[in-house]
Amino acid sequence: MEKMTAVDKRRHRRADTIRAVQYVSNHMRKDEIFDGVVSNLSESGLCLLTTNPLAEGENITIRNRIQANFETATVRWITKYRSLYYIAGLEFI
């Protein structure tokens, strides 16, 4: 039996994009706004590049609308990339 990858488990196809966003972490100060870049997007989630470390299971609020009806997302996974920034997979809630 073949091992399933994260891509195989996705409910919706992701489209590559480059979009700057601002977000608020729910475990940090609510008035602190962080910058990030969305590298791909689907109906159910996105991939976020940021210099701010996030925690798996953490919810963030995206301040600029990128997907109709969704502004909160949960961090499903995160990894540090080349000591420069973090790449995180988020699922809309």
MODELLER restraints for C-alpha pairs under 7 A, 6 or more apart:
rsr = mdl.restraints
at = mdl.atoms
rsr.add(forms.Gaussian(group=physical.xy_distance, feature=features.Distance(at['CA:12:A'], at['CA:42:A']), mean=6.06, stdev=0.5))
rsr.add(forms.Gaussian(group=physical.xy_distance, feature=features.Distance(at['CA:12:A'], at['CA:43:A']), mean=6.28, stdev=0.5))
rsr.add(forms.Gaussian(group=physical.xy_distance, feature=features.Distance(at['CA:12:A'], at['CA:44:A']), mean=6.53, stdev=0.5))
rsr.add(forms.Gaussian(group=physical.xy_distance, feature=features.Distance(at['CA:13:A'], at['CA:42:A']), mean=6.02, stdev=0.5))
rsr.add(forms.Gaussian(group=physical.xy_distance, feature=features.Distance(at['CA:14:A'], at['CA:40:A']), mean=5.95, stdev=0.5))
rsr.add(forms.Gaussian(group=physical.xy_distance, feature=features.Distance(at['CA:14:A'], at['CA:41:A']), mean=5.11, stdev=0.5))
rsr.add(forms.Gaussian(group=physical.xy_distance, feature=features.Distance(at['CA:14:A'], at['CA:42:A']), mean=4.49, stdev=0.5))
rsr.add(forms.Gaussian(group=physical.xy_distance, feature=features.Distance(at['CA:15:A'], at['CA:40:A']), mean=5.33, stdev=0.5))
rsr.add(forms.Gaussian(group=physical.xy_distance, feature=features.Distance(at['CA:15:A'], at['CA:41:A']), mean=5.37, stdev=0.5))
rsr.add(forms.Gaussian(group=physical.xy_distance, feature=features.Distance(at['CA:15:A'], at['CA:42:A']), mean=6.32, stdev=0.5))
rsr.add(forms.Gaussian(group=physical.xy_distance, feature=features.Distance(at['CA:16:A'], at['CA:39:A']), mean=5.94, stdev=0.5))
rsr.add(forms.Gaussian(group=physical.xy_distance, feature=features.Distance(at['CA:16:A'], at['CA:40:A']), mean=4.27, stdev=0.5))
rsr.add(forms.Gaussian(group=physical.xy_distance, feature=features.Distance(at['CA:16:A'], at['CA:41:A']), mean=6.60, stdev=0.5))
rsr.add(forms.Gaussian(group=physical.xy_distance, feature=features.Distance(at['CA:17:A'], at['CA:38:A']), mean=6.76, stdev=0.5))
rsr.add(forms.Gaussian(group=physical.xy_distance, feature=features.Distance(at['CA:17:A'], at['CA:39:A']), mean=5.10, stdev=0.5))
rsr.add(forms.Gaussian(group=physical.xy_distance, feature=features.Distance(at['CA:17:A'], at['CA:40:A']), mean=5.09, stdev=0.5))
rsr.add(forms.Gaussian(group=physical.xy_distance, feature=features.Distance(at['CA:17:A'], at['CA:41:A']), mean=6.97, stdev=0.5))
rsr.add(forms.Gaussian(group=physical.xy_distance, feature=features.Distance(at['CA:18:A'], at['CA:37:A']), mean=6.50, stdev=0.5))
rsr.add(forms.Gaussian(group=physical.xy_distance, feature=features.Distance(at['CA:18:A'], at['CA:38:A']), mean=5.65, stdev=0.5))
rsr.add(forms.Gaussian(group=physical.xy_distance, feature=features.Distance(at['CA:18:A'], at['CA:39:A']), mean=5.04, stdev=0.5))
rsr.add(forms.Gaussian(group=physical.xy_distance, feature=features.Distance(at['CA:19:A'], at['CA:37:A']), mean=5.44, stdev=0.5))
rsr.add(forms.Gaussian(group=physical.xy_distance, feature=features.Distance(at['CA:19:A'], at['CA:38:A']), mean=5.12, stdev=0.5))
rsr.add(forms.Gaussian(group=physical.xy_distance, feature=features.Distance(at['CA:19:A'], at['CA:39:A']), mean=6.97, stdev=0.5))
rsr.add(forms.Gaussian(group=physical.xy_distance, feature=features.Distance(at['CA:20:A'], at['CA:36:A']), mean=5.88, stdev=0.5))
rsr.add(forms.Gaussian(group=physical.xy_distance, feature=features.Distance(at['CA:20:A'], at['CA:37:A']), mean=4.48, stdev=0.5))
rsr.add(forms.Gaussian(group=physical.xy_distance, feature=features.Distance(at['CA:20:A'], at['CA:38:A']), mean=6.39, stdev=0.5))
rsr.add(forms.Gaussian(group=physical.xy_distance, feature=features.Distance(at['CA:21:A'], at['CA:35:A']), mean=5.91, stdev=0.5))
rsr.add(forms.Gaussian(group=physical.xy_distance, feature=features.Distance(at['CA:21:A'], at['CA:36:A']), mean=5.29, stdev=0.5))
rsr.add(forms.Gaussian(group=physical.xy_distance, feature=features.Distance(at['CA:21:A'], at['CA:37:A']), mean=5.82, stdev=0.5))
rsr.add(forms.Gaussian(group=physical.xy_distance, feature=features.Distance(at['CA:21:A'], at['CA:64:A']), mean=6.14, stdev=0.5))
rsr.add(forms.Gaussian(group=physical.xy_distance, feature=features.Distance(at['CA:22:A'], at['CA:33:A']), mean=6.40, stdev=0.5))
rsr.add(forms.Gaussian(group=physical.xy_distance, feature=features.Distance(at['CA:22:A'], at['CA:34:A']), mean=5.51, stdev=0.5))
rsr.add(forms.Gaussian(group=physical.xy_distance, feature=features.Distance(at['CA:22:A'], at['CA:35:A']), mean=4.59, stdev=0.5))
rsr.add(forms.Gaussian(group=physical.xy_distance, feature=features.Distance(at['CA:22:A'], at['CA:36:A']), mean=6.10, stdev=0.5))
rsr.add(forms.Gaussian(group=physical.xy_distance, feature=features.Distance(at['CA:22:A'], at['CA:62:A']), mean=6.07, stdev=0.5))
rsr.add(forms.Gaussian(group=physical.xy_distance, feature=features.Distance(at['CA:22:A'], at['CA:63:A']), mean=5.51, stdev=0.5))
rsr.add(forms.Gaussian(group=physical.xy_distance, feature=features.Distance(at['CA:22:A'], at['CA:64:A']), mean=6.44, stdev=0.5))
rsr.add(forms.Gaussian(group=physical.xy_distance, feature=features.Distance(at['CA:23:A'], at['CA:33:A']), mean=5.72, stdev=0.5))
rsr.add(forms.Gaussian(group=physical.xy_distance, feature=features.Distance(at['CA:23:A'], at['CA:34:A']), mean=5.34, stdev=0.5))
rsr.add(forms.Gaussian(group=physical.xy_distance, feature=features.Distance(at['CA:23:A'], at['CA:35:A']), mean=6.49, stdev=0.5))
rsr.add(forms.Gaussian(group=physical.xy_distance, feature=features.Distance(at['CA:23:A'], at['CA:60:A']), mean=6.54, stdev=0.5))
rsr.add(forms.Gaussian(group=physical.xy_distance, feature=features.Distance(at['CA:23:A'], at['CA:61:A']), mean=5.44, stdev=0.5))
rsr.add(forms.Gaussian(group=physical.xy_distance, feature=features.Distance(at['CA:23:A'], at['CA:62:A']), mean=4.28, stdev=0.5))
rsr.add(forms.Gaussian(group=physical.xy_distance, feature=features.Distance(at['CA:23:A'], at['CA:63:A']), mean=5.26, stdev=0.5))
rsr.add(forms.Gaussian(group=physical.xy_distance, feature=features.Distance(at['CA:24:A'], at['CA:30:A']), mean=6.37, stdev=0.5))
rsr.add(forms.Gaussian(group=physical.xy_distance, feature=features.Distance(at['CA:24:A'], at['CA:32:A']), mean=6.44, stdev=0.5))
rsr.add(forms.Gaussian(group=physical.xy_distance, feature=features.Distance(at['CA:24:A'], at['CA:33:A']), mean=5.16, stdev=0.5))
rsr.add(forms.Gaussian(group=physical.xy_distance, feature=features.Distance(at['CA:24:A'], at['CA:34:A']), mean=6.25, stdev=0.5))
rsr.add(forms.Gaussian(group=physical.xy_distance, feature=features.Distance(at['CA:24:A'], at['CA:60:A']), mean=5.65, stdev=0.5))
rsr.add(forms.Gaussian(group=physical.xy_distance, feature=features.Distance(at['CA:24:A'], at['CA:61:A']), mean=5.17, stdev=0.5))
rsr.add(forms.Gaussian(group=physical.xy_distance, feature=features.Distance(at['CA:24:A'], at['CA:62:A']), mean=6.51, stdev=0.5))
rsr.add(forms.Gaussian(group=physical.xy_distance, feature=features.Distance(at['CA:25:A'], at['CA:59:A']), mean=6.68, stdev=0.5))
rsr.add(forms.Gaussian(group=physical.xy_distance, feature=features.Distance(at['CA:25:A'], at['CA:60:A']), mean=4.59, stdev=0.5))
rsr.add(forms.Gaussian(group=physical.xy_distance, feature=features.Distance(at['CA:25:A'], at['CA:61:A']), mean=6.52, stdev=0.5))
rsr.add(forms.Gaussian(group=physical.xy_distance, feature=features.Distance(at['CA:26:A'], at['CA:59:A']), mean=5.85, stdev=0.5))
rsr.add(forms.Gaussian(group=physical.xy_distance, feature=features.Distance(at['CA:26:A'], at['CA:60:A']), mean=5.56, stdev=0.5))
rsr.add(forms.Gaussian(group=physical.xy_distance, feature=features.Distance(at['CA:35:A'], at['CA:50:A']), mean=6.67, stdev=0.5))
rsr.add(forms.Gaussian(group=physical.xy_distance, feature=features.Distance(at['CA:36:A'], at['CA:48:A']), mean=6.41, stdev=0.5))
rsr.add(forms.Gaussian(group=physical.xy_distance, feature=features.Distance(at['CA:36:A'], at['CA:49:A']), mean=5.52, stdev=0.5))
rsr.add(forms.Gaussian(group=physical.xy_distance, feature=features.Distance(at['CA:36:A'], at['CA:50:A']), mean=4.60, stdev=0.5))
rsr.add(forms.Gaussian(group=physical.xy_distance, feature=features.Distance(at['CA:37:A'], at['CA:48:A']), mean=5.66, stdev=0.5))
rsr.add(forms.Gaussian(group=physical.xy_distance, feature=features.Distance(at['CA:37:A'], at['CA:49:A']), mean=5.12, stdev=0.5))
rsr.add(forms.Gaussian(group=physical.xy_distance, feature=features.Distance(at['CA:37:A'], at['CA:50:A']), mean=6.62, stdev=0.5))
rsr.add(forms.Gaussian(group=physical.xy_distance, feature=features.Distance(at['CA:38:A'], at['CA:46:A']), mean=6.70, stdev=0.5))
rsr.add(forms.Gaussian(group=physical.xy_distance, feature=features.Distance(at['CA:38:A'], at['CA:47:A']), mean=5.67, stdev=0.5))
rsr.add(forms.Gaussian(group=physical.xy_distance, feature=features.Distance(at['CA:38:A'], at['CA:48:A']), mean=4.65, stdev=0.5))
rsr.add(forms.Gaussian(group=physical.xy_distance, feature=features.Distance(at['CA:38:A'], at['CA:49:A']), mean=6.34, stdev=0.5))
rsr.add(forms.Gaussian(group=physical.xy_distance, feature=features.Distance(at['CA:39:A'], at['CA:47:A']), mean=5.59, stdev=0.5))
rsr.add(forms.Gaussian(group=physical.xy_distance, feature=features.Distance(at['CA:39:A'], at['CA:48:A']), mean=6.25, stdev=0.5))
rsr.add(forms.Gaussian(group=physical.xy_distance, feature=features.Distance(at['CA:40:A'], at['CA:46:A']), mean=5.53, stdev=0.5))
rsr.add(forms.Gaussian(group=physical.xy_distance, feature=features.Distance(at['CA:40:A'], at['CA:47:A']), mean=5.37, stdev=0.5))
rsr.add(forms.Gaussian(group=physical.xy_distance, feature=features.Distance(at['CA:41:A'], at['CA:47:A']), mean=6.66, stdev=0.5))
rsr.add(forms.Gaussian(group=physical.xy_distance, feature=features.Distance(at['CA:44:A'], at['CA:91:A']), mean=5.78, stdev=0.5))
rsr.add(forms.Gaussian(group=physical.xy_distance, feature=features.Distance(at['CA:44:A'], at['CA:92:A']), mean=5.47, stdev=0.5))
rsr.add(forms.Gaussian(group=physical.xy_distance, feature=features.Distance(at['CA:45:A'], at['CA:90:A']), mean=5.37, stdev=0.5))
rsr.add(forms.Gaussian(group=physical.xy_distance, feature=features.Distance(at['CA:45:A'], at['CA:91:A']), mean=4.14, stdev=0.5))
rsr.add(forms.Gaussian(group=physical.xy_distance, feature=features.Distance(at['CA:45:A'], at['CA:92:A']), mean=5.19, stdev=0.5))
rsr.add(forms.Gaussian(group=physical.xy_distance, feature=features.Distance(at['CA:46:A'], at['CA:89:A']), mean=6.04, stdev=0.5))
rsr.add(forms.Gaussian(group=physical.xy_distance, feature=features.Distance(at['CA:46:A'], at['CA:90:A']), mean=5.34, stdev=0.5))
rsr.add(forms.Gaussian(group=physical.xy_distance, feature=features.Distance(at['CA:46:A'], at['CA:91:A']), mean=6.62, stdev=0.5))
rsr.add(forms.Gaussian(group=physical.xy_distance, feature=features.Distance(at['CA:47:A'], at['CA:87:A']), mean=6.91, stdev=0.5))
rsr.add(forms.Gaussian(group=physical.xy_distance, feature=features.Distance(at['CA:47:A'], at['CA:88:A']), mean=5.64, stdev=0.5))
rsr.add(forms.Gaussian(group=physical.xy_distance, feature=features.Distance(at['CA:47:A'], at['CA:89:A']), mean=4.68, stdev=0.5))
rsr.add(forms.Gaussian(group=physical.xy_distance, feature=features.Distance(at['CA:47:A'], at['CA:90:A']), mean=6.17, stdev=0.5))
rsr.add(forms.Gaussian(group=physical.xy_distance, feature=features.Distance(at['CA:48:A'], at['CA:87:A']), mean=5.71, stdev=0.5))
rsr.add(forms.Gaussian(group=physical.xy_distance, feature=features.Distance(at['CA:48:A'], at['CA:88:A']), mean=5.14, stdev=0.5))
rsr.add(forms.Gaussian(group=physical.xy_distance, feature=features.Distance(at['CA:48:A'], at['CA:89:A']), mean=6.45, stdev=0.5))
rsr.add(forms.Gaussian(group=physical.xy_distance, feature=features.Distance(at['CA:49:A'], at['CA:85:A']), mean=6.73, stdev=0.5))
rsr.add(forms.Gaussian(group=physical.xy_distance, feature=features.Distance(at['CA:49:A'], at['CA:86:A']), mean=5.62, stdev=0.5))
rsr.add(forms.Gaussian(group=physical.xy_distance, feature=features.Distance(at['CA:49:A'], at['CA:87:A']), mean=4.66, stdev=0.5))
rsr.add(forms.Gaussian(group=physical.xy_distance, feature=features.Distance(at['CA:49:A'], at['CA:88:A']), mean=6.48, stdev=0.5))
rsr.add(forms.Gaussian(group=physical.xy_distance, feature=features.Distance(at['CA:50:A'], at['CA:85:A']), mean=5.54, stdev=0.5))
rsr.add(forms.Gaussian(group=physical.xy_distance, feature=features.Distance(at['CA:50:A'], at['CA:86:A']), mean=5.29, stdev=0.5))
rsr.add(forms.Gaussian(group=physical.xy_distance, feature=features.Distance(at['CA:50:A'], at['CA:87:A']), mean=6.66, stdev=0.5))
rsr.add(forms.Gaussian(group=physical.xy_distance, feature=features.Distance(at['CA:51:A'], at['CA:84:A']), mean=6.91, stdev=0.5))
rsr.add(forms.Gaussian(group=physical.xy_distance, feature=features.Distance(at['CA:51:A'], at['CA:85:A']), mean=4.41, stdev=0.5))
rsr.add(forms.Gaussian(group=physical.xy_distance, feature=features.Distance(at['CA:51:A'], at['CA:86:A']), mean=5.85, stdev=0.5))
rsr.add(forms.Gaussian(group=physical.xy_distance, feature=features.Distance(at['CA:53:A'], at['CA:86:A']), mean=6.50, stdev=0.5))
rsr.add(forms.Gaussian(group=physical.xy_distance, feature=features.Distance(at['CA:55:A'], at['CA:75:A']), mean=6.76, stdev=0.5))
rsr.add(forms.Gaussian(group=physical.xy_distance, feature=features.Distance(at['CA:56:A'], at['CA:75:A']), mean=5.01, stdev=0.5))
rsr.add(forms.Gaussian(group=physical.xy_distance, feature=features.Distance(at['CA:56:A'], at['CA:76:A']), mean=5.44, stdev=0.5))
rsr.add(forms.Gaussian(group=physical.xy_distance, feature=features.Distance(at['CA:56:A'], at['CA:77:A']), mean=5.53, stdev=0.5))
rsr.add(forms.Gaussian(group=physical.xy_distance, feature=features.Distance(at['CA:56:A'], at['CA:78:A']), mean=6.71, stdev=0.5))
rsr.add(forms.Gaussian(group=physical.xy_distance, feature=features.Distance(at['CA:57:A'], at['CA:74:A']), mean=5.78, stdev=0.5))
rsr.add(forms.Gaussian(group=physical.xy_distance, feature=features.Distance(at['CA:57:A'], at['CA:75:A']), mean=5.20, stdev=0.5))
rsr.add(forms.Gaussian(group=physical.xy_distance, feature=features.Distance(at['CA:57:A'], at['CA:76:A']), mean=6.04, stdev=0.5))
rsr.add(forms.Gaussian(group=physical.xy_distance, feature=features.Distance(at['CA:58:A'], at['CA:74:A']), mean=5.56, stdev=0.5))
rsr.add(forms.Gaussian(group=physical.xy_distance, feature=features.Distance(at['CA:58:A'], at['CA:75:A']), mean=5.45, stdev=0.5))
rsr.add(forms.Gaussian(group=physical.xy_distance, feature=features.Distance(at['CA:59:A'], at['CA:72:A']), mean=6.71, stdev=0.5))
rsr.add(forms.Gaussian(group=physical.xy_distance, feature=features.Distance(at['CA:59:A'], at['CA:73:A']), mean=5.51, stdev=0.5))
rsr.add(forms.Gaussian(group=physical.xy_distance, feature=features.Distance(at['CA:59:A'], at['CA:74:A']), mean=4.37, stdev=0.5))
rsr.add(forms.Gaussian(group=physical.xy_distance, feature=features.Distance(at['CA:59:A'], at['CA:75:A']), mean=6.34, stdev=0.5))
rsr.add(forms.Gaussian(group=physical.xy_distance, feature=features.Distance(at['CA:60:A'], at['CA:72:A']), mean=5.67, stdev=0.5))
rsr.add(forms.Gaussian(group=physical.xy_distance, feature=features.Distance(at['CA:60:A'], at['CA:73:A']), mean=5.53, stdev=0.5))
rsr.add(forms.Gaussian(group=physical.xy_distance, feature=features.Distance(at['CA:60:A'], at['CA:74:A']), mean=6.45, stdev=0.5))
rsr.add(forms.Gaussian(group=physical.xy_distance, feature=features.Distance(at['CA:61:A'], at['CA:71:A']), mean=5.65, stdev=0.5))
rsr.add(forms.Gaussian(group=physical.xy_distance, feature=features.Distance(at['CA:61:A'], at['CA:72:A']), mean=4.48, stdev=0.5))
rsr.add(forms.Gaussian(group=physical.xy_distance, feature=features.Distance(at['CA:61:A'], at['CA:73:A']), mean=6.59, stdev=0.5))
rsr.add(forms.Gaussian(group=physical.xy_distance, feature=features.Distance(at['CA:62:A'], at['CA:71:A']), mean=5.06, stdev=0.5))
rsr.add(forms.Gaussian(group=physical.xy_distance, feature=features.Distance(at['CA:62:A'], at['CA:72:A']), mean=6.09, stdev=0.5))
rsr.add(forms.Gaussian(group=physical.xy_distance, feature=features.Distance(at['CA:65:A'], at['CA:71:A']), mean=6.58, stdev=0.5))
rsr.add(forms.Gaussian(group=physical.xy_distance, feature=features.Distance(at['CA:70:A'], at['CA:92:A']), mean=6.29, stdev=0.5))
rsr.add(forms.Gaussian(group=physical.xy_distance, feature=features.Distance(at['CA:72:A'], at['CA:92:A']), mean=5.93, stdev=0.5))
rsr.add(forms.Gaussian(group=physical.xy_distance, feature=features.Distance(at['CA:72:A'], at['CA:93:A']), mean=5.85, stdev=0.5))
rsr.add(forms.Gaussian(group=physical.xy_distance, feature=features.Distance(at['CA:73:A'], at['CA:90:A']), mean=5.77, stdev=0.5))
rsr.add(forms.Gaussian(group=physical.xy_distance, feature=features.Distance(at['CA:73:A'], at['CA:91:A']), mean=5.18, stdev=0.5))
rsr.add(forms.Gaussian(group=physical.xy_distance, feature=features.Distance(at['CA:73:A'], at['CA:92:A']), mean=4.14, stdev=0.5))
rsr.add(forms.Gaussian(group=physical.xy_distance, feature=features.Distance(at['CA:73:A'], at['CA:93:A']), mean=5.36, stdev=0.5))
rsr.add(forms.Gaussian(group=physical.xy_distance, feature=features.Distance(at['CA:74:A'], at['CA:90:A']), mean=5.31, stdev=0.5))
rsr.add(forms.Gaussian(group=physical.xy_distance, feature=features.Distance(at['CA:74:A'], at['CA:91:A']), mean=5.25, stdev=0.5))
rsr.add(forms.Gaussian(group=physical.xy_distance, feature=features.Distance(at['CA:74:A'], at['CA:92:A']), mean=6.39, stdev=0.5))
rsr.add(forms.Gaussian(group=physical.xy_distance, feature=features.Distance(at['CA:74:A'], at['CA:93:A']), mean=6.84, stdev=0.5))
rsr.add(forms.Gaussian(group=physical.xy_distance, feature=features.Distance(at['CA:75:A'], at['CA:88:A']), mean=6.63, stdev=0.5))
rsr.add(forms.Gaussian(group=physical.xy_distance, feature=features.Distance(at['CA:75:A'], at['CA:89:A']), mean=5.99, stdev=0.5))
rsr.add(forms.Gaussian(group=physical.xy_distance, feature=features.Distance(at['CA:75:A'], at['CA:90:A']), mean=4.50, stdev=0.5))
rsr.add(forms.Gaussian(group=physical.xy_distance, feature=features.Distance(at['CA:75:A'], at['CA:91:A']), mean=6.61, stdev=0.5))
rsr.add(forms.Gaussian(group=physical.xy_distance, feature=features.Distance(at['CA:76:A'], at['CA:89:A']), mean=5.55, stdev=0.5))
rsr.add(forms.Gaussian(group=physical.xy_distance, feature=features.Distance(at['CA:76:A'], at['CA:90:A']), mean=5.47, stdev=0.5))
rsr.add(forms.Gaussian(group=physical.xy_distance, feature=features.Distance(at['CA:76:A'], at['CA:91:A']), mean=6.69, stdev=0.5))
rsr.add(forms.Gaussian(group=physical.xy_distance, feature=features.Distance(at['CA:77:A'], at['CA:88:A']), mean=5.59, stdev=0.5))
rsr.add(forms.Gaussian(group=physical.xy_distance, feature=features.Distance(at['CA:77:A'], at['CA:89:A']), mean=5.27, stdev=0.5))
rsr.add(forms.Gaussian(group=physical.xy_distance, feature=features.Distance(at['CA:78:A'], at['CA:86:A']), mean=6.71, stdev=0.5))
rsr.add(forms.Gaussian(group=physical.xy_distance, feature=features.Distance(at['CA:78:A'], at['CA:87:A']), mean=5.62, stdev=0.5))
rsr.add(forms.Gaussian(group=physical.xy_distance, feature=features.Distance(at['CA:78:A'], at['CA:88:A']), mean=4.14, stdev=0.5))
rsr.add(forms.Gaussian(group=physical.xy_distance, feature=features.Distance(at['CA:78:A'], at['CA:89:A']), mean=6.38, stdev=0.5))
rsr.add(forms.Gaussian(group=physical.xy_distance, feature=features.Distance(at['CA:79:A'], at['CA:86:A']), mean=5.61, stdev=0.5))
rsr.add(forms.Gaussian(group=physical.xy_distance, feature=features.Distance(at['CA:79:A'], at['CA:87:A']), mean=5.43, stdev=0.5))
rsr.add(forms.Gaussian(group=physical.xy_distance, feature=features.Distance(at['CA:79:A'], at['CA:88:A']), mean=6.46, stdev=0.5))
rsr.add(forms.Gaussian(group=physical.xy_distance, feature=features.Distance(at['CA:80:A'], at['CA:86:A']), mean=4.36, stdev=0.5))
rsr.add(forms.Gaussian(group=physical.xy_distance, feature=features.Distance(at['CA:80:A'], at['CA:87:A']), mean=6.32, stdev=0.5))
rsr.add(forms.Gaussian(group=physical.xy_distance, feature=features.Distance(at['CA:81:A'], at['CA:87:A']), mean=6.73, stdev=0.5))
